[in-house]
Amino acid sequence: MSRDLERARRLCAEPWFVTELASYRACGLPLWDGTSRLSVRHANTREAAALQVALHLELSRDEYEGHVFAFLTGIDPLPN
C-alpha cells in the first residue's frame, strides 16, 4: 500500500498528469485550478469500488494504458 501511495504522489508531479487534470471541468469550472497542492490518500470502500468499475470498463474496451482516470464527481464531457 505505501508503494502505491508513493507512486500516486510521483504521478501528481508528472507534467502530463497535471496538464490532463487541468483539462477537466465540472459545470464549466476547472476541477483543479492548476496551482493548489495535490494530495494523495487511500480510497474509502465506496471510492475503491468506483475505481474497480472504471478499471474494468477500461479493460473491457481495450483502452487500459496503465492509468485510469475515474472521477467521484460529475464532470463535463471533454471536447472532441
Summary of the structure (lengths in Angstrom):
residues: 80
radius of gyration: 13.4
end to end distance: 36.2
largest distance: 37.0
contacts: 144
relative contact order: 0.17
helix: 44%
strand: 5%
